[in-house]
Structures are given as C-alpha cells and as structure tokens.
C-alpha cells in the first residue's frame, strides 16, 4: 500500500521504536511507516488503517507493538474475533495487562457479555492503572446492558471517579455512559443533569453529549447553508407567485392615428388638384 513521502517512521512512540530495533534497519523503517499510517487513519478511515496493519503484520508478526496495532485496527472494523486473537498474542509477548479492558469488550462484540463480566472480576483488573480500571468499569456496565440488567449497569458506573469534580481523560465518557444508562430506565431529569456534566468535561469532543442534551431540550440545529438555500428558494417561489397573480396586460393595439392623418392628407391633395383643373 502506498505511503506518503512525508511519513518517515520517526513519528512512532519511542517504546515502539525500541521494539523495532530487533529488526534489520530497512525492515524496521518499513514497519514503522506502516504503523504510523495505522495511527493516522484508524479514526477517520478504519478500513485503510486495517490494510496498513496487515502489511506491518506480514513484515513483523513477532513484534508485540505490531500485534497490538493489528488488534486495534481489527477492533475499529468490528472484526472482534481477529482483534481478540491479536490482543492475546500481544499480551503473551509482553505479559502486560493494559489490553485487558479492550479484550473484554471484544467478548461483548462477539455476543459473550457473561465472559466480559468474568474478566471484569478477574485479578488482572487490580493491576490496571486508574484509566484502565475506569475503562473496565465502562465495559462491565455495557455488558450489564447487553444482558438487559439496566439497574445493575447504573450501579456499576457509580464510583469515586464518577463523583469526582476533577476532569480526567476518562471523565466525559464515564459521565456520558452514566447519563445514557439513566435515560434507558426513564430517569430523564437525572440523565439530563449528567449529560450536562459530560459536556463540561468533554473538551475534545469525544462524545456527542452536547447533541444528546440539545435533543432532550428540544433544540433543533439547522445548517446555515441549507437555511440560506431555503431563503433563496422562498424568494424564487414568491417571485413566481407574484407573476402568476399579476393581472394580464392586454397587448397594445397598433396606433392607426398616423395612418388616418395620412389618408386625410391624401384626400386634401386630391381635392386641391381637382379644384385647379376646374
């Protein structure tokens, strides 16, 4: 797959670069450039990212960072079985637990929420950092909702992180999930309150909390361009209506007065000539 010339491979994280040092230099550069493309495209063009991940995987399948990138690219394309296999491979190589929450979410994607809940109660969760633990809580709440245990999902999300007023990278998503769970059981007033709190914390637009809040308030957003086009169409319609309603103006009759004058002049001339003859 083609890679833009401005992509050198130096853009990758230093830890990943260190992993690639086990490869020959030229090969490491090729793998690095493909990994950069995966990172660039995974949000906007997940299919493209998946393609580059397959190239990197073909070149260096024994590098944990490559297996992890392939896992996330498959996950972004909802290829949960493939993603889970790649995450497991990466975890075997590193021995880390960072991928545990997303592995559990793959189980949800495969229609196995019970398995995701089992993972949420596993010892590995205690080894996660704070961000990982919050992510695991979100996955567990999602699994509860998959099983129609809506009240249990709400309880799962209730935590010190949710109650905290400090803004962390996970705060907006946690508040959003809580608001959405409340709305699912009909607690609209509380849901609106938490959607508003999610908006306050959502500094990078990671959720659509503002849209959900506006929807609850009955606010409709009209595209400015469409509005102007509508105005133009309205003006044209009004003009057409005005033309249709305007009274019909009769065609102007030809002015025969000049011809009548000419006839009168000719008659006078003939009478003068006859008088001269007499």
N, C-alpha and C positions, 0 to 999 in steps of 0.2 A: 504494500500500500504506500502511496506517495506521502512523503513527509516534507512540510515546508522547510526551505533553506534556513530560516531563522531559528529553527529548533536544533539545538546543538547537543542536548542531553545533559548539559551542565545545570539545567533548571531543576533537576530532581533533588530530593532531600538528601542531605549528606549521609544519613544512615543507609539509604538505598544505594547510594554511590559506593559506599564501603562494601556492601554485599556484592556488588558487581565486580569488585576488584579480583574476585576469584576467577573471572573470565578473561580470555585474551582481550587486549585493549580494543581492537576493532569491533569485536563481538559485543563487548561491554558498551561501546558507544551506540551501536545499533539498538541494543536492548533498551538503553536509557532513552533514546529518542522516541521509541515506541511507547515507553511508559509515560513520557511527557505528553504524548498525544492522547493517551488514555485519560490522564488527569484533565487535559484541556476540554475534552469532548464529552465526558461522562454525564454532565448535567444537560447540555444542550443537544447533544447528538449521541445518545447511548449506543445506538447500533454501530456508529463509526468507532466509538471507544471500544466496543466489543471486538471489532475487526482488528484493531491495533493490539489488543490484549492477546488475541490468538497468535499474532505474529511473534510477540515477545515470548509467549509460552512455548512456541515451537523452537525458539532460539535458546531459551534458558529455563527449562522447566524445573531445574533443581535449585533455583533461587527463590527463597521464600517470598521476597517482595514481588516477584513476578506472579507467583501463585495467588498472592493476596489481591494484586491488581486485576488478575483474571477473574477472581471471585467477585469483586465489586462490579466489574463490567457485566458479568453474567447476572448479578443481582439487579442491576439497573435495567436489564432487559427482561426481568421476571423469569429468568431461567434458574429457578431456585435449586433444583437438584444439582445442576452443574456448579452453581455458586457454592453450595454446601460442600461439595467434594473438594473444591479449590481451597476453601477456608480451612477445612480439616487438614488438607495437605500442608498448608502454610503453618498451621498450629503445630503439627507434628515436627516440622523443621525448626521452629523457634521455641516451642514449649511455653509460649505466652498464652494469656487468656483474653487479650484485647478483643479478639474476634467473637467471643462467646455470645454477646447480645445479638449480633447480626446473624450468627449461626442459628440461634433460637428463632429469629424472625424468618429465616428460610424454612424452618419447620412449620411455621404458621402458613407461609406461602404454599407449602406442599399439602396443606389441609390437615396438619397434625398439631393443633393448638395444645393438646394434652402434653405432647413432647416438649413444646416450648415452655409450658408451666413447670415441667420436671426440671428443665435446665435452669429456670428462674430460682429454684430452690436448691441448686447444686452448690457444693463448696467453692467452685470456681468463682461464683459471684462475689464472694468476700475478698477475693484477690483483685477485683477490678478497682480502678480509681473512681472518684466521685462521678465523673462523666459517664463512665461505663455502667455504674450502678443505676444511675438515672435512666440510661438507655435500656437497661434490663427491665426496669420498672415499667417503662412505656411498652415494651414488648409483652410483658406479662399482662398488662391491662388490655392490650389488644387481643391477646389470647382469650381472656375472660369474655370479651365482647364477641369474639368468634363463636364462643360456646353459649351465647345469649345470657351470660351471667353479668348483667349490666350493673347491678348494685355492687357486685364484687369488684368490677372494674374501677368504679369510683373509689372504693376503699383502697384498692391497690395503689392508686395515684396519690392518695393523701399521705404526705410525708413532710419532713422538716424542710426539704428542698422546695416543695410547693408553697409552704407557709412563709418561706424567707422573702424578705423585701429586696435582697441583693440581686442584681442582674448577672446571671452567668450564661455561658453559651447555650445551655440547655433550657433556660428558664421559659422562653417563649413557647417552645414545643411542649413542655410539661404543662404549662397553664392552658395551652390550646387543647391538649388531649383531655384535660380535666373538664374544660368547658364543653367540649363535644360529648363527653360521657354524661354530663349533667343534662344536656339537651336531649340526649337519647332516652332519658327516663322522664322527660317532661318538666324538669325543673328550670324553666326558661329564665326566670329572674336571676337565679344564681349563675346560669350559663352565660347570660349577657354580661354579668359582672366579671367573670373570668375571661371572656373573650376580650373585654376592655383591658384587663390586666395583661393579657397576652400581647395586645397591640403595643402597650407601653414598653414591653420587653423586647419586641421584635424589631431590632434596629437594622437588620439586614434583609428583612422581608422573607424570612424562611418559612413563614406560614401565610395563610390567607385570612388571618384573624380579622383584619380590617374589613374585608368583604363580608365575612360572616356577621360581624357586628352591624354593618350597614343593612344587611338583609333582614336582621332581626328588628331593626328600627324602621324598616320600610323605606329605606333610601334607595333610589334608583340612579345609576350613573349613566349619563347619555354622552356618547362620544361627540366631541366638539365638531369633528369633521362631518359626521352624519347629520348633526344639528344644522350646520350651515348648508349642507346639501338639501336638507328638508326645507330650509327657508327659501332656497333658490327654486326648488320645485313648487313651493307655495306661491311664489311671485309669478312663475310662469303660468300656474293654474289660474291665478287671479286675472292675469292679462287675457288668458283665453276666455275666461268667463265674461270679462268686460267686452271683448269683441263679439261674443255670442249675444250679449244683451243689448248691444248698441243698435239704435233704430236704423232701418235700412234707408240709405240715402238714394233717392231716385236719380237716374242718370240725367245729366244736364242736357236739355234739348238744344239743338243747333240754333244759333241766333240768325233768324231769317230777316231781321230788320235791314241788314245791309243789302240783301237781295231785293227787298221791297223798294229801297231807295233807288237801286239801280234800275228797276223796272219803271219807276216813276220818272227818273231822269230820261230814260229812253223814250217814254211816251211824250214827254215835253218836247224832245228834239224832233220827233216825227211831226208833231203839230206845228212846230215853227217852220219846218221845211214845207209843209203843205200851204201855210199862210203865204210864204214867199212866192210859191208857184201861182197862187191866185192873184 
